[in-house]
Amino acid sequence: MQTTNLEKHTTQNPISQFFLNNFKQLLLEQTNQLKPESILDVGAGEGFILEMFRQKHIIKKLEGIEYMDEALNLAKKLHPHVKIKKGNIYKLPYKTDSFDIIICTEVLEHLEYPEKALIELKRVAKKYLILSVPNEPLFTLQRILRGKNILRLGAHPEHIQHWTQGAFEKFIAKQCIIKDVKTPLPWTMITAQK
């Protein structure tokens, strides 16, 4: 059983590892600056990000929501100490203002209705959201250079939304106040206040 998220987090490619480690370090820094007591990772996949936070012992309450059964089953095996439950980004099973920070990394580009998802993420966030998506066209170009999906000109087969950094900022600014924008290649990461 293999998901694209599992492939990303377990790759042996040193260039991919460099990019991902840079992304995770920046995510940690952004989160630490906000000093949250609770985090919900929406689209938690196999729990890699939650496990990173758990090992740092910096957050009192960590939870995750994941839609795909394959990822949930892998999370139970790979990261048994993190709390991830089945859920839908369009209807999160939490009250309004339930978590200090909502993290949603590498999810919105997969969604048919990202606006609806953002409204729901904002509802459950008490204070902040940290959101990331692939930064196009850089993301696709680096995939071509790594020999990924050459016949599709590097396009990721699961991505249906494609944002440049500026377009993603405009998308988020319609619903939230942007506090910070980072560009860990090949992604755009936005910290926003609800």
HELIX and SHEET records of a PDB file:
HELIX    1   1 THR A    4  THR A   10  1                                   7    
HELIX    2   2 PRO A   14  LEU A   34  1                                  21    
HELIX    3   3 PHE A   48  LYS A   56  1                                   9    
HELIX    4   4 ASP A   69  LEU A   78  1                                  10    
HELIX    5   5 LEU A  108  HIS A  110  5                                   3    
HELIX    6   6 PRO A  114  VAL A  124  1                                  11    
HELIX    7   7 LEU A  138  LEU A  145  1                                   8    
HELIX    8   8 ILE A  150  ARG A  152  5                                   3    
HELIX    9   9 GLN A  165  ALA A  173  1                                   9    
SHEET    1   A 7 ILE A  84  LYS A  86  0                                        
SHEET    2   A 7 LYS A  61  GLU A  66  1                                        
SHEET    3   A 7 SER A  38  VAL A  42  1                                        
SHEET    4   A 7 PHE A  99  THR A 105  1                                        
SHEET    5   A 7 ALA A 125  PRO A 134  1                                        
SHEET    6   A 7 TRP A 187  GLN A 193 -1                                        
SHEET    7   A 7 ILE A 177  LYS A 182 -1                                        
END                                                                             
